Amino acid sequence: MTKLISYLFVCAVALNAFAQEPTHESTSLLKQLPSVKLVDMKGKAVNTDQLTTGGPVIISFWATWCAPCKKELNTIHEVYEDWVEETGVTLIAVAIDDEKTKSQVPVYVNGKAWDYTVLMDPNWDFKRAMGVNNVPHTFLVDKNGNIVYSHNNYAPGDEEELYHELLKLSEK
Amino acid sequence: MKKYYAFFALLLTCQIAHSQGNLTGNMETVFQYLNEDTVINAKQPIQKGLINSYMNVFYTQGNFKAGMRFESYLPRIQGYPNRFDGTGLGMRYVGYQNEFIDVTLGTFYEQFGSGLALRTYEDRNLGYDNLLDGMRVIIRPGKGFVVKGVYGTQRLSFQQGQIVHGAGLVRGVDGEVHLNEALKSLKEASLDVVLGASFVSKFQEDDNPEWVLPQNVGAYGARAKLTYGNFYADAEYIQKEADPSSDNQYIYNYGHAAIFNLRYTQKGLGILLSGKSVDNMSFRSDRTKDLQDVLINFLPSLNKTHTYNLVATLYPYATQPMGEVAYQADLLYTFKKGSQLGGKYGTTIGLNFSTTYRPEQTLNGIDLNDSSRVVYHTTAFQRSDSLYWQDINFNITKKFNKKWSGILSYYDININNDVVKVSDAKGIIHARIAVLEGTYKLNTHHALRWELQGMWVQRNEQGINDKGNWATALVEYTISPGWFFSAMNQYNYGNDDLSKRVNYPIVTCGYIKDATRLTVSYGRQRAGLFCVGGVCRPVPANNGLMINLTHSF
């Protein structure tokens, strides 16, 4: 037991020593966007670690059968133009619909006239890699691919908090 | 010696913690404390408390990746399949990936095309996990090209904390090309084309004394996706060789699965027409298994996934892998803001129709007395008059002003219960369901949402109306971003059996902080079916406390 404690101690010291070291990238402890290959609604390949090349992104996991997800994305849809203008953000709506409802995704997206980038994740590869338990789950990712905020739910008003976080990010 | 291992493990942990690697994951715990409730026939398990937990941990550093999932069922929650037991590693892999190659050793989830030939996936809510354990290689030889190869055995069960593998071996290869990315000359073409083909084979020893069984069974086919402006079409056809199994009573017929989608979309409008034909297409890596065990392929049911509880869990349709012909039409249209019907915020209407029939089976060219054991003949998309399922539904979504919004939905469902067997009732069950939902926003952070649902079950020719009529009322109060409180009651007011005219009240409260979510419910839950993608599991009636904790990191 004492041996174990001493090992732990060594480890802790080592940890501390590392922590004292000036890190060249202060954000390196943040969770990074994983690299998963998905396709968009047309079948064009997209690598998820390339999503932030154009600036900050909101990644929202949703499904056609998820009522709160649709409510969230429809609410943001009303203010999306303003958000883009103010912060340069892009919203990426990742549909986790499987083959049963996947073909209804473009029907919903167009029927609602969304301007979002929509990616298909029918076998949940990206969902798993992002540690998403259930939808809706929304992430805010800075332009370096660091996940700075995430929220696993939607209630009316949650978009205000997301907007607030987004403003904090664009002020940096 | 052991201590050295421990030390190295610790050192490695330190190392990982300080390298530039990326560690992510998530966990979930569901706990139930159940009471005996004779009114709704809910049993108390002898342990009283039941718990399901799992945690995923994924690590990537540069091109290296590794991941694992610990699972724990002590014992599993009520209604969960008996394929989950004990604590241990339910998934683990290592791999390497760059832009050209992606290699995984260990467990993996994979889908070829639309999954008609191969799809391994997990759904922890459903209690489904048919992962492959072996080797996978994905190669991207050039822009637009993807070639995948898989080799492994499937997860059949999880007993005493260990994966139990299926008896057979699964091998497969799949290729796909997006022509517009692959060929420079087509880069700007207005027609967008994706083509693909798959071949999957399973091996299982012939240990049957009665028949000479094929030990290697192949399934193969091709697919295409075309996009032209606002028009889109896709199709896939998979044929399966003779695959005698307990599902098909050891017949030697070939099987097929075909699916197509036609779509037209423009801003504010989406129209979809889909069709599906399936015959003798249960494809498992163990021919003796049934239910959800070691399925290699995935046959989605062709209908909308409903969300309101009465319509979603009482009469859902589950795919019939032995054969069905199905069609679906789906339409969504938004009346523009400022138009007469659109009002200030726009109004959306959705229409959906789906129907499924038994395929037509004939004896054309079939000699039942020969030794082939090919017992019938079918043609793709040829249906009989025997209805399995029909659903006509519509909904209207409208925001009235800054405070009020609402949704009105109506469903007319016919389900052939002799085939789908959602309950004990015989014949076709015809149910009509109406739902009115409203949300009132009190201020920026506070909102009140309510639902009123009614289900009216028509008496069929045999005089049967299953459990009769139901009503549900729900209120939910949310305080963004952290809290929600809800109360729901379901009342089976139309049951022919007066002793079963029971109320099912339940209260839930939840707390959410960033990526952590905790919900606590107490009350009665009626028996129903929980379905994902046309795969369903029955959930028995229960009464008690349920705590659910999820976290992502």
HADDOCK unambig.tbl for C-alpha pairs under 7 A between the chains (distance, minus, plus):
assign (segid A and resid 7 and name CA) (segid B and resid 7 and name CA) 6.71 0.50 0.50
assign (segid A and resid 11 and name CA) (segid B and resid 11 and name CA) 6.94 0.50 0.50
assign (segid A and resid 11 and name CA) (segid B and resid 14 and name CA) 6.32 0.50 0.50
assign (segid A and resid 15 and name CA) (segid B and resid 14 and name CA) 6.76 0.50 0.50
assign (segid A and resid 28 and name CA) (segid B and resid 20 and name CA) 6.89 0.50 0.50
assign (segid A and resid 31 and name CA) (segid B and resid 22 and name CA) 6.49 0.50 0.50
assign (segid A and resid 31 and name CA) (segid B and resid 24 and name CA) 6.98 0.50 0.50
assign (segid A and resid 32 and name CA) (segid B and resid 22 and name CA) 6.53 0.50 0.50
assign (segid A and resid 42 and name CA) (segid B and resid 227 and name CA) 6.94 0.50 0.50
assign (segid A and resid 65 and name CA) (segid B and resid 305 and name CA) 5.68 0.50 0.50
assign (segid A and resid 65 and name CA) (segid B and resid 306 and name CA) 6.34 0.50 0.50
assign (segid A and resid 65 and name CA) (segid B and resid 307 and name CA) 6.15 0.50 0.50
assign (segid A and resid 98 and name CA) (segid B and resid 533 and name CA) 6.62 0.50 0.50
assign (segid A and resid 99 and name CA) (segid B and resid 114 and name CA) 6.11 0.50 0.50
assign (segid A and resid 99 and name CA) (segid B and resid 300 and name CA) 6.06 0.50 0.50
assign (segid A and resid 100 and name CA) (segid B and resid 300 and name CA) 4.75 0.50 0.50
assign (segid A and resid 100 and name CA) (segid B and resid 301 and name CA) 5.87 0.50 0.50
assign (segid A and resid 100 and name CA) (segid B and resid 302 and name CA) 6.06 0.50 0.50
assign (segid A and resid 100 and name CA) (segid B and resid 533 and name CA) 5.26 0.50 0.50
assign (segid A and resid 101 and name CA) (segid B and resid 304 and name CA) 6.73 0.50 0.50
assign (segid A and resid 107 and name CA) (segid B and resid 265 and name CA) 6.47 0.50 0.50
assign (segid A and resid 107 and name CA) (segid B and resid 270 and name CA) 4.07 0.50 0.50
assign (segid A and resid 107 and name CA) (segid B and resid 271 and name CA) 6.08 0.50 0.50
assign (segid A and resid 107 and name CA) (segid B and resid 272 and name CA) 6.89 0.50 0.50
assign (segid A and resid 107 and name CA) (segid B and resid 332 and name CA) 6.45 0.50 0.50
assign (segid A and resid 108 and name CA) (segid B and resid 270 and name CA) 6.62 0.50 0.50
assign (segid A and resid 108 and name CA) (segid B and resid 332 and name CA) 6.47 0.50 0.50
assign (segid A and resid 110 and name CA) (segid B and resid 265 and name CA) 6.09 0.50 0.50
assign (segid A and resid 110 and name CA) (segid B and resid 266 and name CA) 5.92 0.50 0.50
assign (segid A and resid 110 and name CA) (segid B and resid 267 and name CA) 5.14 0.50 0.50
assign (segid A and resid 110 and name CA) (segid B and resid 268 and name CA) 5.54 0.50 0.50
assign (segid A and resid 110 and name CA) (segid B and resid 269 and name CA) 5.77 0.50 0.50
assign (segid A and resid 110 and name CA) (segid B and resid 270 and name CA) 5.78 0.50 0.50
assign (segid A and resid 111 and name CA) (segid B and resid 267 and name CA) 6.36 0.50 0.50
assign (segid A and resid 111 and name CA) (segid B and resid 268 and name CA) 4.17 0.50 0.50
assign (segid A and resid 111 and name CA) (segid B and resid 269 and name CA) 4.09 0.50 0.50
assign (segid A and resid 111 and name CA) (segid B and resid 270 and name CA) 4.92 0.50 0.50
assign (segid A and resid 111 and name CA) (segid B and resid 332 and name CA) 5.06 0.50 0.50
assign (segid A and resid 111 and name CA) (segid B and resid 333 and name CA) 5.12 0.50 0.50
assign (segid A and resid 111 and name CA) (segid B and resid 334 and name CA) 5.98 0.50 0.50
assign (segid A and resid 112 and name CA) (segid B and resid 268 and name CA) 5.47 0.50 0.50
assign (segid A and resid 112 and name CA) (segid B and resid 334 and name CA) 6.22 0.50 0.50
assign (segid A and resid 113 and name CA) (segid B and resid 267 and name CA) 4.82 0.50 0.50
assign (segid A and resid 113 and name CA) (segid B and resid 268 and name CA) 4.87 0.50 0.50
assign (segid A and resid 123 and name CA) (segid B and resid 111 and name CA) 6.65 0.50 0.50
assign (segid A and resid 123 and name CA) (segid B and resid 121 and name CA) 6.50 0.50 0.50
assign (segid A and resid 130 and name CA) (segid B and resid 25 and name CA) 6.98 0.50 0.50
assign (segid A and resid 131 and name CA) (segid B and resid 24 and name CA) 6.62 0.50 0.50
assign (segid A and resid 131 and name CA) (segid B and resid 25 and name CA) 4.64 0.50 0.50
assign (segid A and resid 131 and name CA) (segid B and resid 26 and name CA) 4.71 0.50 0.50
assign (segid A and resid 131 and name CA) (segid B and resid 552 and name CA) 5.33 0.50 0.50
assign (segid A and resid 131 and name CA) (segid B and resid 553 and name CA) 6.82 0.50 0.50
assign (segid A and resid 132 and name CA) (segid B and resid 26 and name CA) 6.85 0.50 0.50
assign (segid A and resid 132 and name CA) (segid B and resid 552 and name CA) 6.54 0.50 0.50
assign (segid A and resid 133 and name CA) (segid B and resid 26 and name CA) 6.89 0.50 0.50
assign (segid A and resid 133 and name CA) (segid B and resid 550 and name CA) 6.75 0.50 0.50
assign (segid A and resid 150 and name CA) (segid B and resid 514 and name CA) 5.39 0.50 0.50
assign (segid A and resid 150 and name CA) (segid B and resid 515 and name CA) 5.68 0.50 0.50
assign (segid A and resid 151 and name CA) (segid B and resid 514 and name CA) 4.28 0.50 0.50
assign (segid A and resid 151 and name CA) (segid B and resid 515 and name CA) 5.00 0.50 0.50
assign (segid A and resid 152 and name CA) (segid B and resid 514 and name CA) 6.41 0.50 0.50
assign (segid A and resid 152 and name CA) (segid B and resid 515 and name CA) 5.25 0.50 0.50
assign (segid A and resid 152 and name CA) (segid B and resid 516 and name CA) 6.94 0.50 0.50
assign (segid A and resid 152 and name CA) (segid B and resid 517 and name CA) 6.89 0.50 0.50
assign (segid A and resid 155 and name CA) (segid B and resid 478 and name CA) 6.16 0.50 0.50
assign (segid A and resid 155 and name CA) (segid B and resid 480 and name CA) 5.81 0.50 0.50
assign (segid A and resid 155 and name CA) (segid B and resid 481 and name CA) 6.86 0.50 0.50
assign (segid A and resid 156 and name CA) (segid B and resid 445 and name CA) 6.67 0.50 0.50
assign (segid A and resid 156 and name CA) (segid B and resid 447 and name CA) 6.38 0.50 0.50
assign (segid A and resid 156 and name CA) (segid B and resid 480 and name CA) 6.58 0.50 0.50
assign (segid A and resid 157 and name CA) (segid B and resid 444 and name CA) 5.35 0.50 0.50
assign (segid A and resid 157 and name CA) (segid B and resid 445 and name CA) 4.80 0.50 0.50
assign (segid A and resid 157 and name CA) (segid B and resid 480 and name CA) 5.41 0.50 0.50
assign (segid A and resid 158 and name CA) (segid B and resid 480 and name CA) 5.45 0.50 0.50
assign (segid A and resid 158 and name CA) (segid B and resid 481 and name CA) 5.28 0.50 0.50
